[in-house]
Amino acid sequence: MKSPCIKTCQIDRQTGLCLGCLRTLDEISSWASYSDGQRADILADLGNRRPAGGTSGSRA
């Protein structure tokens, strides 16, 4: 199962997003139960979650 996890797990208190993968705690805890489509939607949205000028995660 594809996952954006990069083993850098720290939740930003302001945004509620993991600084490593940019997912919410709910998304992280429910990842295995999501359908392939739900996971694909989240993966597609991750680039929009990066703070302006930020370098969180491994996305280009």
C-alpha positions in Angstrom: 0.0 0.0 0.0 1.5 3.4 -1.0 2.0 5.8 1.8 3.5 9.3 2.0 5.1 8.6 5.4 8.8 9.5 5.5 9.2 8.4 9.2 9.4 12.1 10.3 6.4 12.2 12.5 5.7 15.5 14.2 2.3 17.2 14.3 2.3 21.0 13.7 0.0 22.4 16.4 -1.1 25.4 14.1 -2.0 23.4 11.0 -2.7 19.9 12.5 -0.5 18.4 9.8 2.4 16.0 10.2 5.6 17.9 9.3 6.9 14.8 7.5 4.0 13.6 5.3 1.5 16.5 5.6 -1.4 14.3 6.6 -3.8 15.0 9.5 -3.8 12.6 12.5 -7.2 11.3 11.3 -5.7 10.5 7.9 -2.7 8.8 9.4 -4.7 6.7 11.7 -7.3 5.7 9.1 -4.9 5.2 6.2 -5.1 1.4 6.1 -8.9 1.5 6.1 -9.2 4.0 3.2 -10.1 2.8 -0.3 -7.5 3.2 -3.0 -9.4 6.2 -4.3 -9.5 7.9 -1.0 -5.7 7.5 -0.6 -5.2 8.7 -4.1 -7.2 11.8 -3.4 -5.2 12.6 -0.3 -1.9 11.9 -2.1 -3.0 14.3 -4.9 -3.8 17.0 -2.3 -0.5 16.9 -0.3 1.3 19.3 -2.5 -1.4 21.9 -1.8 -0.8 21.5 2.0 2.8 22.6 2.1 3.3 26.0 3.7 4.5 28.8 1.3 8.3 28.6 1.1 8.2 25.4 3.2 10.2 22.2 2.6 8.1 19.8 4.6 8.1 16.2 3.4 9.8 14.8 0.3 7.5 16.2 -2.3 8.8 18.2 -5.2 
